[in-house]
Amino acid sequence: MNHISFRCEGCQARIKAPAQLHGQMRSCPRCGHRFIVAPRPVEDAGPALVFDAVPASRTAPQE
Ligand SMILES: [Zn+2]
């Protein structure tokens, strides 16, 4: 299963989200900053936060 890694513009937290969330508006689970999920390079190490919220319409992820 592919994931998108990027960094929160609000708290600089490193966030990893399922690729299926690409283009969706989400709130940072750490600081609440709202952003659109999009792949961006992450240069530095930091807290890794993972979205586990999957739309109810989806079936179980293939892992
Ligand atoms: Zn944040």
N, CA, C, O and the ligand as a Tripos MOL2 file, in Angstrom:
@<TRIPOS>MOLECULE
protein
  253   251    64     0     0
PROTEIN
NO_CHARGES

@<TRIPOS>ATOM
      1 N           0.8430   -1.1970    0.0000 N.3       1 MET1
      2 CA          0.0000    0.0000    0.0000 C.3       1 MET1
      3 C           0.8770    1.2450    0.0000 C.2       1 MET1
      4 O           1.7870    1.3730    0.8190 O.2       1 MET1
      5 N           0.6040    2.1420   -0.9050 N.am      2 ASN2
      6 CA          1.4230    3.3460   -1.0210 C.3       2 ASN2
      7 C           1.0150    4.3920    0.0080 C.2       2 ASN2
      8 O          -0.1540    4.5060    0.3760 O.2       2 ASN2
      9 N           2.0000    5.1460    0.4580 N.am      3 HIS3
     10 CA          1.7420    6.2320    1.3800 C.3       3 HIS3
     11 C           2.3840    7.5090    0.8470 C.2       3 HIS3
     12 O           3.3440    7.4760    0.0770 O.2       3 HIS3
     13 N           1.8230    8.6270    1.2820 N.am      4 ILE4
     14 CA          2.3690    9.9240    0.9330 C.3       4 ILE4
     15 C           3.0120   10.5050    2.1870 C.2       4 ILE4
     16 O           2.3880   10.5590    3.2470 O.2       4 ILE4
     17 N           4.2540   10.9360    2.0590 N.am      5 SER5
     18 CA          4.9320   11.5670    3.1840 C.3       5 SER5
     19 C           5.0680   13.0630    2.9160 C.2       5 SER5
     20 O           5.4430   13.4770    1.8200 O.2       5 SER5
     21 N           4.7620   13.8560    3.9190 N.am      6 PHE6
     22 CA          4.8980   15.2970    3.7800 C.3       6 PHE6
     23 C           5.0260   15.8940    5.1600 C.2       6 PHE6
     24 O           5.0300   15.1820    6.1640 O.2       6 PHE6
     25 N           5.1320   17.2150    5.2010 N.am      7 ARG7
     26 CA          5.3420   17.8620    6.4860 C.3       7 ARG7
     27 C           4.2760   18.8990    6.7310 C.2       7 ARG7
     28 O           3.9010   19.6490    5.8300 O.2       7 ARG7
     29 N           3.7850   18.9370    7.9630 N.am      8 CYS8
     30 CA          2.7730   19.9110    8.3350 C.3       8 CYS8
     31 C           3.3790   21.3100    8.2980 C.2       8 CYS8
     32 O           4.4650   21.5460    8.8270 O.2       8 CYS8
     33 N           2.6640   22.2230    7.6700 N.am      9 GLU9
     34 CA          3.1710   23.5920    7.6020 C.3       9 GLU9
     35 C           2.9940   24.3220    8.9300 C.2       9 GLU9
     36 O           3.6090   25.3610    9.1680 O.2       9 GLU9
     37 N           2.1550   23.7700    9.7810 N.am     10 GLY10
     38 CA          1.8720   24.4310   11.0510 C.3      10 GLY10
     39 C           2.8860   24.0820   12.1240 C.2      10 GLY10
     40 O           3.4380   24.9700   12.7730 O.2      10 GLY10
     41 N           3.1380   22.7720   12.3160 N.am     11 CYS11
     42 CA          4.0150   22.3550   13.4080 C.3      11 CYS11
     43 C           5.2420   21.6130   12.8960 C.2      11 CYS11
     44 O           6.0640   21.1460   13.6850 O.2      11 CYS11
     45 N           5.3640   21.5050   11.5880 N.am     12 GLN12
     46 CA          6.5280   20.8530   10.9720 C.3      12 GLN12
     47 C           6.5760   19.3630   11.2490 C.2      12 GLN12
     48 O           7.6050   18.7260   11.0200 O.2      12 GLN12
     49 N           5.4890   18.7980   11.7340 N.am     13 ALA13
     50 CA          5.4730   17.3620   11.9920 C.3      13 ALA13
     51 C           5.5190   16.5890   10.6810 C.2      13 ALA13
     52 O           4.9350   16.9930    9.6760 O.2      13 ALA13
     53 N           6.2150   15.4920   10.7190 N.am     14 ARG14
     54 CA          6.2580   14.6250    9.5560 C.3      14 ARG14
     55 C           5.0080   13.7550    9.5660 C.2      14 ARG14
     56 O           4.7070   13.0920   10.5580 O.2      14 ARG14
     57 N           4.2940   13.7640    8.4630 N.am     15 ILE15
     58 CA          3.0200   13.0600    8.3920 C.3      15 ILE15
     59 C           3.0480   12.0560    7.2480 C.2      15 ILE15
     60 O           3.5430   12.3430    6.1580 O.2      15 ILE15
     61 N           2.5150   10.8940    7.5180 N.am     16 LYS16
     62 CA          2.4090    9.8790    6.4800 C.3      16 LYS16
     63 C           0.9480    9.5000    6.3420 C.2      16 LYS16
     64 O           0.3050    9.1090    7.3160 O.2      16 LYS16
     65 N           0.4310    9.6120    5.1470 N.am     17 ALA17
     66 CA         -0.9760    9.3220    4.9120 C.3      17 ALA17
     67 C          -1.1220    8.3410    3.7580 C.2      17 ALA17
     68 O          -0.2990    8.3260    2.8430 O.2      17 ALA17
     69 N          -2.1690    7.5220    3.7990 N.am     18 PRO18
     70 CA         -2.4290    6.6180    2.6720 C.3      18 PRO18
     71 C          -2.5770    7.4080    1.3750 C.2      18 PRO18
     72 O          -3.1460    8.5000    1.3630 O.2      18 PRO18
     73 N          -2.0640    6.8500    0.2950 N.am     19 ALA19
     74 CA         -2.1090    7.5430   -0.9890 C.3      19 ALA19
     75 C          -3.5340    7.8550   -1.4170 C.2      19 ALA19
     76 O          -3.7660    8.7690   -2.2090 O.2      19 ALA19
     77 N          -4.4810    7.0960   -0.8950 N.am     20 GLN20
     78 CA         -5.8700    7.3170   -1.2950 C.3      20 GLN20
     79 C          -6.4220    8.6310   -0.7620 C.2      20 GLN20
     80 O          -7.4730    9.0930   -1.2070 O.2      20 GLN20
     81 N          -5.7100    9.2410    0.1970 N.am     21 LEU21
     82 CA         -6.1450   10.5350    0.7310 C.3      21 LEU21
     83 C          -5.6020   11.6950   -0.0820 C.2      21 LEU21
     84 O          -5.8560   12.8520    0.2530 O.2      21 LEU21
     85 N          -4.8590   11.4110   -1.1460 N.am     22 HIS22
     86 CA         -4.2630   12.4640   -1.9530 C.3      22 HIS22
     87 C          -5.3240   13.4440   -2.4450 C.2      22 HIS22
     88 O          -6.3510   13.0460   -2.9950 O.2      22 HIS22
     89 N          -5.0580   14.7150   -2.2380 N.am     23 GLY23
     90 CA         -5.9700   15.7490   -2.7100 C.3      23 GLY23
     91 C          -7.0850   16.0900   -1.7420 C.2      23 GLY23
     92 O          -7.8670   17.0070   -1.9900 O.2      23 GLY23
     93 N          -7.1650   15.3520   -0.6300 N.am     24 GLN24
     94 CA         -8.2310   15.6200    0.3350 C.3      24 GLN24
     95 C          -7.7620   16.5840    1.4200 C.2      24 GLN24
     96 O          -6.5870   16.6130    1.7850 O.2      24 GLN24
     97 N          -8.7110   17.3730    1.9270 N.am     25 MET25
     98 CA         -8.4060   18.2860    3.0200 C.3      25 MET25
     99 C          -8.4070   17.5230    4.3350 C.2      25 MET25
    100 O          -9.3470   16.7960    4.6520 O.2      25 MET25
    101 N          -7.3420   17.7050    5.0830 N.am     26 ARG26
    102 CA         -7.2170   17.0270    6.3810 C.3      26 ARG26
    103 C          -6.6980   18.0160    7.4160 C.2      26 ARG26
    104 O          -6.1210   19.0510    7.0800 O.2      26 ARG26
    105 N          -6.9160   17.6750    8.6760 N.am     27 SER27
    106 CA         -6.3460   18.4610    9.7560 C.3      27 SER27
    107 C          -5.1910   17.6920   10.3630 C.2      27 SER27
    108 O          -5.2690   16.4750   10.5320 O.2      27 SER27
    109 N          -4.1250   18.3930   10.6880 N.am     28 CYS28
    110 CA         -2.9780   17.7690   11.3260 C.3      28 CYS28
    111 C          -3.4150   17.1990   12.6770 C.2      28 CYS28
    112 O          -4.0140   17.9110   13.4830 O.2      28 CYS28
    113 N          -3.1200   15.9130   12.9310 N.am     29 PRO29
    114 CA         -3.5200   15.3120   14.2000 C.3      29 PRO29
    115 C          -2.7430   15.8740   15.3840 C.2      29 PRO29
    116 O          -3.0800   15.6180   16.5400 O.2      29 PRO29
    117 N          -1.7310   16.6200   15.0910 N.am     30 ARG30
    118 CA         -0.9030   17.1680   16.1660 C.3      30 ARG30
    119 C          -1.3070   18.5900   16.5220 C.2      30 ARG30
    120 O          -1.5110   18.9020   17.6950 O.2      30 ARG30
    121 N          -1.4270   19.4620   15.5080 N.am     31 CYS31
    122 CA         -1.6860   20.8740   15.7930 C.3      31 CYS31
    123 C          -3.0130   21.3560   15.2160 C.2      31 CYS31
    124 O          -3.4550   22.4630   15.5250 O.2      31 CYS31
    125 N          -3.6490   20.5450   14.3880 N.am     32 GLY32
    126 CA         -4.9440   20.9200   13.8520 C.3      32 GLY32
    127 C          -4.8740   21.7980   12.6130 C.2      32 GLY32
    128 O          -5.9090   22.2100   12.0880 O.2      32 GLY32
    129 N          -3.6740   22.0870   12.1420 N.am     33 HIS33
    130 CA         -3.5190   22.8770   10.9260 C.3      33 HIS33
    131 C          -4.1500   22.1350    9.7480 C.2      33 HIS33
    132 O          -3.9370   20.9370    9.5670 O.2      33 HIS33
    133 N          -4.9210   22.8600    8.9610 N.am     34 ARG34
    134 CA         -5.5980   22.2200    7.8300 C.3      34 ARG34
    135 C          -4.7480   22.3380    6.5790 C.2      34 ARG34
    136 O          -4.1320   23.3720    6.3200 O.2      34 ARG34
    137 N          -4.7270   21.2610    5.8110 N.am     35 PHE35
    138 CA         -3.9040   21.2390    4.6020 C.3      35 PHE35
    139 C          -4.4920   20.2150    3.6390 C.2      35 PHE35
    140 O          -5.3290   19.3910    4.0080 O.2      35 PHE35
    141 N          -4.0380   20.2930    2.4210 N.am     36 ILE36
    142 CA         -4.4420   19.3030    1.4280 C.3      36 ILE36
    143 C          -3.3320   18.2630    1.3190 C.2      36 ILE36
    144 O          -2.1590   18.6010    1.1570 O.2      36 ILE36
    145 N          -3.7160   17.0130    1.4100 N.am     37 VAL37
    146 CA         -2.7300   15.9310    1.3500 C.3      37 VAL37
    147 C          -2.1050   15.8850   -0.0420 C.2      37 VAL37
    148 O          -2.7920   15.6790   -1.0430 O.2      37 VAL37
    149 N          -0.8070   16.0780   -0.0810 N.am     38 ALA38
    150 CA         -0.0750   16.0350   -1.3400 C.3      38 ALA38
    151 C           1.3550   15.6270   -1.0430 C.2      38 ALA38
    152 O           1.9110   16.0070   -0.0130 O.2      38 ALA38
    153 N           1.9470   14.8610   -1.9320 N.am     39 PRO39
    154 CA          3.3090   14.3960   -1.6860 C.3      39 PRO39
    155 C           4.3140   15.5310   -1.7240 C.2      39 PRO39
    156 O           4.3100   16.3580   -2.6360 O.2      39 PRO39
    157 N           5.1720   15.5550   -0.7200 N.am     40 ARG40
    158 CA          6.2530   16.5360   -0.6750 C.3      40 ARG40
    159 C           7.4680   15.8570   -0.0630 C.2      40 ARG40
    160 O           7.3340   14.9770    0.7870 O.2      40 ARG40
    161 N           8.6340   16.2610   -0.4910 N.am     41 PRO41
    162 CA          9.8390   15.6770    0.0920 C.3      41 PRO41
    163 C           9.9870   16.0790    1.5480 C.2      41 PRO41
    164 O           9.7250   17.2220    1.9240 O.2      41 PRO41
    165 N          10.4050   15.1300    2.3510 N.am     42 VAL42
    166 CA         10.6580   15.3900    3.7650 C.3      42 VAL42
    167 C          12.1480   15.2330    3.9880 C.2      42 VAL42
    168 O          12.6940   14.1400    3.8440 O.2      42 VAL42
    169 N          12.7960   16.3170    4.3360 N.am     43 GLU43
    170 CA         14.2510   16.2780    4.4350 C.3      43 GLU43
    171 C          14.7270   15.8490    5.8110 C.2      43 GLU43
    172 O          15.6940   15.0990    5.9450 O.2      43 GLU43
    173 N          14.0410   16.3320    6.8220 N.am     44 ASP44
    174 CA         14.5460   16.0850    8.1660 C.3      44 ASP44
    175 C          13.6630   15.0950    8.9180 C.2      44 ASP44
    176 O          12.4960   14.8890    8.5870 O.2      44 ASP44
    177 N          14.2490   14.5040    9.9190 N.am     45 ALA45
    178 CA         13.4970   13.5490   10.7200 C.3      45 ALA45
    179 C          12.6470   14.2850   11.7440 C.2      45 ALA45
    180 O          12.9970   15.3770   12.1910 O.2      45 ALA45
    181 N          11.5470   13.6850   12.1010 N.am     46 GLY46
    182 CA         10.6610   14.3020   13.0810 C.3      46 GLY46
    183 C           9.5890   13.3200   13.4790 C.2      46 GLY46
    184 O           9.6180   12.1570   13.0770 O.2      46 GLY46
    185 N           8.6510   13.7810   14.2620 N.am     47 PRO47
    186 CA          7.5580   12.8950   14.6770 C.3      47 PRO47
    187 C           6.8040   12.3680   13.4640 C.2      47 PRO47
    188 O           6.4480   13.1340   12.5690 O.2      47 PRO47
    189 N           6.5660   11.0920   13.4330 N.am     48 ALA48
    190 CA          5.8300   10.4920   12.3330 C.3      48 ALA48
    191 C           4.3960   10.2340   12.7680 C.2      48 ALA48
    192 O           4.1290    9.4450   13.6740 O.2      48 ALA48
    193 N           3.5000   10.9130   12.1060 N.am     49 LEU49
    194 CA          2.0900   10.7350   12.4120 C.3      49 LEU49
    195 C           1.4240   10.0430   11.2390 C.2      49 LEU49
    196 O           1.6820   10.3840   10.0850 O.2      49 LEU49
    197 N           0.5940    9.1050   11.5170 N.am     50 VAL50
    198 CA         -0.0360    8.3370   10.4540 C.3      50 VAL50
    199 C          -1.5450    8.4430   10.5690 C.2      50 VAL50
    200 O          -2.1320    8.1990   11.6240 O.2      50 VAL50
    201 N          -2.1550    8.8140    9.4530 N.am     51 PHE51
    202 CA         -3.6090    8.8100    9.4190 C.3      51 PHE51
    203 C          -4.0970    7.3850    9.2520 C.2      51 PHE51
    204 O          -3.6900    6.6880    8.3220 O.2      51 PHE51
    205 N          -4.9590    6.9560   10.1390 N.am     52 ASP52
    206 CA         -5.5350    5.6310    9.9470 C.3      52 ASP52
    207 C          -7.0100    5.7190    9.5760 C.2      52 ASP52
    208 O          -7.6940    4.7010    9.4720 O.2      52 ASP52
    209 N          -7.4860    6.9260    9.3810 N.am     53 ALA53
    210 CA         -8.8800    7.1050    9.0090 C.3      53 ALA53
    211 C          -9.0870    6.7130    7.5510 C.2      53 ALA53
    212 O          -8.4580    7.2730    6.6520 O.2      53 ALA53
    213 N          -9.9500    5.7740    7.3310 N.am     54 VAL54
    214 CA        -10.2380    5.3190    5.9790 C.3      54 VAL54
    215 C         -11.7180    5.5430    5.7190 C.2      54 VAL54
    216 O         -12.5550    5.1790    6.5440 O.2      54 VAL54
    217 N         -12.0460    6.1350    4.5890 N.am     55 PRO55
    218 CA        -13.4610    6.3530    4.2680 C.3      55 PRO55
    219 C         -14.2730    5.0690    4.4090 C.2      55 PRO55
    220 O         -13.8180    3.9890    4.0320 O.2      55 PRO55
    221 N         -15.4750    5.2010    4.9530 N.am     56 ALA56
    222 CA        -16.2990    4.0300    5.2350 C.3      56 ALA56
    223 C         -16.6430    3.2690    3.9620 C.2      56 ALA56
    224 O         -16.9330    2.0730    4.0010 O.2      56 ALA56
    225 N         -16.6090    3.9690    2.8420 N.am     57 SER57
    226 CA        -16.9760    3.3290    1.5760 C.3      57 SER57
    227 C         -15.8730    2.4050    1.0720 C.2      57 SER57
    228 O         -16.0780    1.5960    0.1670 O.2      57 SER57
    229 N         -14.6990    2.5470    1.6820 N.am     58 ARG58
    230 CA        -13.5790    1.7310    1.2220 C.3      58 ARG58
    231 C         -13.5930    0.3650    1.8960 C.2      58 ARG58
    232 O         -14.1000    0.2100    3.0070 O.2      58 ARG58
    233 N         -13.0490   -0.5890    1.2290 N.am     59 THR59
    234 CA        -12.8840   -1.8980    1.8400 C.3      59 THR59
    235 C         -11.5480   -1.9270    2.5640 C.2      59 THR59
    236 O         -10.8220   -0.9330    2.5480 O.2      59 THR59
    237 N         -11.2180   -3.0080    3.1780 N.am     60 ALA60
    238 CA         -9.9760   -3.1100    3.9340 C.3      60 ALA60
    239 C          -8.7790   -2.8420    3.0290 C.2      60 ALA60
    240 O          -8.7370   -3.2960    1.8850 O.2      60 ALA60
    241 N          -7.8040   -2.0970    3.5570 N.am     61 PRO61
    242 CA         -6.5990   -1.8150    2.7640 C.3      61 PRO61
    243 C          -5.8460   -3.0940    2.4350 C.2      61 PRO61
    244 O          -5.8680   -4.0660    3.1900 O.2      61 PRO61
    245 N          -5.1860   -3.0670    1.2960 N.am     62 GLN62
    246 CA         -4.4330   -4.2500    0.8700 C.3      62 GLN62
    247 C          -3.0280   -4.1820    1.4450 C.2      62 GLN62
    248 O          -2.1660   -3.4740    0.9240 O.2      62 GLN62
    249 N          -2.8140   -4.8970    2.4820 N.am     63 GLU63
    250 CA         -1.4960   -4.8950    3.0990 C.3      63 GLU63
    251 C          -1.0780   -6.3120    3.4200 C.2      63 GLU63
    252 O           0.0120   -6.5290    3.9490 O.2      63 GLU63
    253 ZN          0.7280   20.1900   12.5320 Zn       64 ZN64
@<TRIPOS>BOND
     1     1     2 1
     2     2     3 1
     3     3     4 2
     4     3     5 am
     5     5     6 1
     6     6     7 1
     7     7     8 2
     8     7     9 am
     9     9    10 1
    10    10    11 1
    11    11    12 2
    12    11    13 am
    13    13    14 1
    14    14    15 1
    15    15    16 2
    16    15    17 am
    17    17    18 1
    18    18    19 1
    19    19    20 2
    20    19    21 am
    21    21    22 1
    22    22    23 1
    23    23    24 2
    24    23    25 am
    25    25    26 1
    26    26    27 1
    27    27    28 2
    28    27    29 am
    29    29    30 1
    30    30    31 1
    31    31    32 2
    32    31    33 am
    33    33    34 1
    34    34    35 1
    35    35    36 2
    36    35    37 am
    37    37    38 1
    38    38    39 1
    39    39    40 2
    40    39    41 am
    41    41    42 1
    42    42    43 1
    43    43    44 2
    44    43    45 am
    45    45    46 1
    46    46    47 1
    47    47    48 2
    48    47    49 am
    49    49    50 1
    50    50    51 1
    51    51    52 2
    52    51    53 am
    53    53    54 1
    54    54    55 1
    55    55    56 2
    56    55    57 am
    57    57    58 1
    58    58    59 1
    59    59    60 2
    60    59    61 am
    61    61    62 1
    62    62    63 1
    63    63    64 2
    64    63    65 am
    65    65    66 1
    66    66    67 1
    67    67    68 2
    68    67    69 am
    69    69    70 1
    70    70    71 1
    71    71    72 2
    72    71    73 am
    73    73    74 1
    74    74    75 1
    75    75    76 2
    76    75    77 am
    77    77    78 1
    78    78    79 1
    79    79    80 2
    80    79    81 am
    81    81    82 1
    82    82    83 1
    83    83    84 2
    84    83    85 am
    85    85    86 1
    86    86    87 1
    87    87    88 2
    88    87    89 am
    89    89    90 1
    90    90    91 1
    91    91    92 2
    92    91    93 am
    93    93    94 1
    94    94    95 1
    95    95    96 2
    96    95    97 am
    97    97    98 1
    98    98    99 1
    99    99   100 2
   100    99   101 am
   101   101   102 1
   102   102   103 1
   103   103   104 2
   104   103   105 am
   105   105   106 1
   106   106   107 1
   107   107   108 2
   108   107   109 am
   109   109   110 1
   110   110   111 1
   111   111   112 2
   112   111   113 am
   113   113   114 1
   114   114   115 1
   115   115   116 2
   116   115   117 am
   117   117   118 1
   118   118   119 1
   119   119   120 2
   120   119   121 am
   121   121   122 1
   122   122   123 1
   123   123   124 2
   124   123   125 am
   125   125   126 1
   126   126   127 1
   127   127   128 2
   128   127   129 am
   129   129   130 1
   130   130   131 1
   131   131   132 2
   132   131   133 am
   133   133   134 1
   134   134   135 1
   135   135   136 2
   136   135   137 am
   137   137   138 1
   138   138   139 1
   139   139   140 2
   140   139   141 am
   141   141   142 1
   142   142   143 1
   143   143   144 2
   144   143   145 am
   145   145   146 1
   146   146   147 1
   147   147   148 2
   148   147   149 am
   149   149   150 1
   150   150   151 1
   151   151   152 2
   152   151   153 am
   153   153   154 1
   154   154   155 1
   155   155   156 2
   156   155   157 am
   157   157   158 1
   158   158   159 1
   159   159   160 2
   160   159   161 am
   161   161   162 1
   162   162   163 1
   163   163   164 2
   164   163   165 am
   165   165   166 1
   166   166   167 1
   167   167   168 2
   168   167   169 am
   169   169   170 1
   170   170   171 1
   171   171   172 2
   172   171   173 am
   173   173   174 1
   174   174   175 1
   175   175   176 2
   176   175   177 am
   177   177   178 1
   178   178   179 1
   179   179   180 2
   180   179   181 am
   181   181   182 1
   182   182   183 1
   183   183   184 2
   184   183   185 am
   185   185   186 1
   186   186   187 1
   187   187   188 2
   188   187   189 am
   189   189   190 1
   190   190   191 1
   191   191   192 2
   192   191   193 am
   193   193   194 1
   194   194   195 1
   195   195   196 2
   196   195   197 am
   197   197   198 1
   198   198   199 1
   199   199   200 2
   200   199   201 am
   201   201   202 1
   202   202   203 1
   203   203   204 2
   204   203   205 am
   205   205   206 1
   206   206   207 1
   207   207   208 2
   208   207   209 am
   209   209   210 1
   210   210   211 1
   211   211   212 2
   212   211   213 am
   213   213   214 1
   214   214   215 1
   215   215   216 2
   216   215   217 am
   217   217   218 1
   218   218   219 1
   219   219   220 2
   220   219   221 am
   221   221   222 1
   222   222   223 1
   223   223   224 2
   224   223   225 am
   225   225   226 1
   226   226   227 1
   227   227   228 2
   228   227   229 am
   229   229   230 1
   230   230   231 1
   231   231   232 2
   232   231   233 am
   233   233   234 1
   234   234   235 1
   235   235   236 2
   236   235   237 am
   237   237   238 1
   238   238   239 1
   239   239   240 2
   240   239   241 am
   241   241   242 1
   242   242   243 1
   243   243   244 2
   244   243   245 am
   245   245   246 1
   246   246   247 1
   247   247   248 2
   248   247   249 am
   249   249   250 1
   250   250   251 1
   251   251   252 2
@<TRIPOS>SUBSTRUCTURE
     1 MET1         2 RESIDUE 1 A MET
     2 ASN2         6 RESIDUE 1 A ASN
     3 HIS3        10 RESIDUE 1 A HIS
     4 ILE4        14 RESIDUE 1 A ILE
     5 SER5        18 RESIDUE 1 A SER
     6 PHE6        22 RESIDUE 1 A PHE
     7 ARG7        26 RESIDUE 1 A ARG
     8 CYS8        30 RESIDUE 1 A CYS
     9 GLU9        34 RESIDUE 1 A GLU
    10 GLY10       38 RESIDUE 1 A GLY
    11 CYS11       42 RESIDUE 1 A CYS
    12 GLN12       46 RESIDUE 1 A GLN
    13 ALA13       50 RESIDUE 1 A ALA
    14 ARG14       54 RESIDUE 1 A ARG
    15 ILE15       58 RESIDUE 1 A ILE
    16 LYS16       62 RESIDUE 1 A LYS
    17 ALA17       66 RESIDUE 1 A ALA
    18 PRO18       70 RESIDUE 1 A PRO
    19 ALA19       74 RESIDUE 1 A ALA
    20 GLN20       78 RESIDUE 1 A GLN
    21 LEU21       82 RESIDUE 1 A LEU
    22 HIS22       86 RESIDUE 1 A HIS
    23 GLY23       90 RESIDUE 1 A GLY
    24 GLN24       94 RESIDUE 1 A GLN
    25 MET25       98 RESIDUE 1 A MET
    26 ARG26      102 RESIDUE 1 A ARG
    27 SER27      106 RESIDUE 1 A SER
    28 CYS28      110 RESIDUE 1 A CYS
    29 PRO29      114 RESIDUE 1 A PRO
    30 ARG30      118 RESIDUE 1 A ARG
    31 CYS31      122 RESIDUE 1 A CYS
    32 GLY32      126 RESIDUE 1 A GLY
    33 HIS33      130 RESIDUE 1 A HIS
    34 ARG34      134 RESIDUE 1 A ARG
    35 PHE35      138 RESIDUE 1 A PHE
    36 ILE36      142 RESIDUE 1 A ILE
    37 VAL37      146 RESIDUE 1 A VAL
    38 ALA38      150 RESIDUE 1 A ALA
    39 PRO39      154 RESIDUE 1 A PRO
    40 ARG40      158 RESIDUE 1 A ARG
    41 PRO41      162 RESIDUE 1 A PRO
    42 VAL42      166 RESIDUE 1 A VAL
    43 GLU43      170 RESIDUE 1 A GLU
    44 ASP44      174 RESIDUE 1 A ASP
    45 ALA45      178 RESIDUE 1 A ALA
    46 GLY46      182 RESIDUE 1 A GLY
    47 PRO47      186 RESIDUE 1 A PRO
    48 ALA48      190 RESIDUE 1 A ALA
    49 LEU49      194 RESIDUE 1 A LEU
    50 VAL50      198 RESIDUE 1 A VAL
    51 PHE51      202 RESIDUE 1 A PHE
    52 ASP52      206 RESIDUE 1 A ASP
    53 ALA53      210 RESIDUE 1 A ALA
    54 VAL54      214 RESIDUE 1 A VAL
    55 PRO55      218 RESIDUE 1 A PRO
    56 ALA56      222 RESIDUE 1 A ALA
    57 SER57      226 RESIDUE 1 A SER
    58 ARG58      230 RESIDUE 1 A ARG
    59 THR59      234 RESIDUE 1 A THR
    60 ALA60      238 RESIDUE 1 A ALA
    61 PRO61      242 RESIDUE 1 A PRO
    62 GLN62      246 RESIDUE 1 A GLN
    63 GLU63      250 RESIDUE 1 A GLU
    64 ZN64       253 GROUP 0 **** ****
